[in-house]
Amino acid sequence: MGGRSAGPIDSSEHALTFFEQRVDAMLRLLADPPRSCFTIDALRRAIEDLPPAQYDALTHYERWVHAMRVLVIEKGLLSKAKIAQHLARPHGAGTLPLLDPF
């Protein structure tokens, strides 16, 4: 988080996992024009609003998932109930991790 020592950054190239590819695709669909459901600045704000312990426990892409969930609820694109309903269905369970911090 801003101003805190985080240690060395691994800047080596690596192939994205399937999860990382899906999260990246969701972000592009939600944030890129012409949809622009939210801005990258809003994503950053939602990530920086995480409590420090939760921020530290999540990976980079898990933080994105959390932030996208916050923002689609804030924008009224989805409700907490609709997300919970999706996760309760067999095919939805476990497909989008970290959607229960609320």
SULQUI-V322486 format. One record per run of one state. SS is the DSSP state (2 for helix, 1 for strand, 0 for the rest). FROM is the first residue (numbers start at 0). TO is the last residue. Records with the same first field share a line. If there is no record, write none. Layout:
BEGIN
SS->FROM-TO  FROM-TO
END
This chain:
BEGIN
0->0-16  31-38  48-50  57-58  74-78  88-101
2->17-30  39-47  51-56  59-73  79-87
END
